[in-house]
Amino acid sequence: MTLASLLKSSVARVGRTAAGAALGLGLTVTLLASAPAVAFAQAAPAAVPAAQGDGPALWVIKDDDSTLYLFGTVHVLRPTTAWGSPKVDAAFDASQNVIFEISNPDDQAAIQPLIGQYGVSPDRPLSSLLTAEEIAELNTAAQSIGATAAQLDPLRPWLVGLTLSVAPLMRAGYDPQSGVEMILKARAEAAGKPVSGFETIDEQVRILATLSEETQVAFLRAALESYKDATTELDALVNAWAEGDVEGIERLGVDEMRSASEEIYQALLVRRNANWADQIQTLLAGSGTTFIAVGSAHLAGDDSVQEILEDRGVTVTRQ
């Protein structure tokens, strides 16, 4: 997460909001998707169908005593999405440990207090930020998740916008339990591989909570305008990811995010990518084989993790 992930790939289109969350914002989106504000059943993941062709992209970073695999993920998927890949399985099996964006994408207990801390603002209710017409639209949208505008009124705009972005995906069959990290985490635990994270859930939620109020409200307004279109947009991005089409991910997700909001682009991608590149270089200075799985939006575009590493003299090779 992926803040499930993970906000909007475009503040102008809620479909790309959900796509950005699923590909780049972070795994916290998988927890928020099943939090009380967005309650959905979680089914056990099925076996992963084999991808057509080479499947999702995989990179490797090596020195004399270290091998680091870098794999882009989608935090929520339909159980029927075909992304199984022998080369990814081989890299995963060869690795001694696994690193995700966060180590505990299935920890419901961890997200609840953070929603209370960062997602509620009774002194700045939505009714004080939106017009009467927008509140009416919010009430209609809220009914799709079994709520009312009055019940959502104390929540902060980022949380309500994310809720309205993710909800259509859940109804269309996208499931956090079928997301890449949940499946790989189960595999890692079964194989006794240690699992760690580049970030904490608290850090990921604070990325959203510290966006300017103006950006949060713009995000929510976009969600109200076109929340019904989310599934089509994410389908296109998932297809690009499953086919290893990194340029497609860049075009459909990363470029849309930057053109819509430089603040979101810097907060969700650039600063985090630089931080992760630091951690990867620390790993490279050690030894052993590590499998790293982060949202695919972080591995596409001019400010991707790979580009940052290459600029620092680290060779990253696509498998």
Order of alpha helices (4+ residues) and beta strands (2+ residues): alpha-alpha-beta-beta-alpha-beta-alpha-alpha-alpha-alpha-alpha-beta-alpha-alpha-alpha-alpha-alpha-alpha-alpha-beta-alpha-beta
